[in-house]
Amino acid sequence: MPNYLAHVELHDPEEEEDYELLHTAMEQRGFLRQIQGDDGASYELPNATYVMQNTDITLTAAQDLAIAAAVETEFEYSLIVVEFDNTLWTNLDRLVRKFGAGERT
């Protein structure tokens, strides 16, 4: 199943909240702001970078979803969506799982 990485740049956003609109719109379409490593941990991606892992949609469909999310912000934008099999990264922050009542590490 394919994996996609999308990077979306909003042109001339006025406030950090403008990107929050994008983050929400991308998440609603199945893109996440974290990537899962081979170690099973999740890592935070750089700002405005998203992944969709192990999906059954096409690259064109993934691009269409990213475009729809960017359009929802009402800003001009640039974006790229790529399909990937392998990734390497450096210095991404590992996300810490928060446990609910009765759960243990």
N, C-alpha and C positions, 0 to 999 in steps of 0.2 A: 504494500500500500504506500502511496507516495507521501512525501513530507514537503511542505512549502514554507519558505521564509519570505516575508513581505516587509519592506521598509517604505514608510509613507512620510513624506515631508510636507507639512503645511506651509504655504507661502504667507508670510507676514502675520503670523498669529499674534494677538495682542497680549494674551495672558496664558499662564500655564494651564488654566482651566480649559483653554481651547483644545489642548491635546487630550484632556480628560474626556472630552466629547468623542474624540477619535478612538481612544482606548475602549470606551464603552461600545461604540459602534462596531469596532473590530471584534470584540469579545462576543457580541450578539451574533456575529457571523461565523464564529468558531475559531477565531485567531486568538492565541494566548500570548501574553507578554513574558512567558517563561518557557524554557526548553528543558526537557528531561534528558539527563545524562545517562550513560551506560551504567553508572553506579546507582541508578534509580532515584537520585536526588534531582530536584528542580533548581534551575538557575535563572536569575532575572536577566532579561535581554536589555540591550541599550535602548534608550528612549526611541519610540516610534518604530520599533522592530518587533515583529510578531511571527509566531510559527503556528502551523496547523500540521500536526503529526499523525501519521497512520490514518489517512482519510481515504475515502473512495471517490472524491471529486477530481476533475481534471484541472490542469494548470490554468486553462482559460476560465473555468468556473471560479477558481480561487482568485484570479485577477479580478473578475467581475464582482466578487464579494468585497474585495479590498477597495475597488473603485466606488461601490455603493456606500461603503463606510466613509470614505474620504468626502464624497459628495454631501453626505449628511452633515458634515461640519460647516458647509457653506463657504469654505476657503478654497482658493486655488491650491493645487497640490501637484506633487510629483510622486510616483511610486514605482517600485519594481517588485515583482514576485518571481521567485526562482524555486525550482524543484531540487531537492538535495537527498543524497543517500547517507553521507557522512558529514560530520562537523567537528571542528576543533575550536576551542575558545580559550581565552586567557583573561583572568581577573574578573569573571562574572561573579556576582554575589550569589551565594547559595541561599535558597529560600528555606527558612526554618518552618517546619510543620508545627502547627498549633494543635495540641491534643485537647479533646473534649473530656468531659467527666467520664471516669472509668477507663480511659485509654492510657496506655503506657508506651514509652519509647522502646 
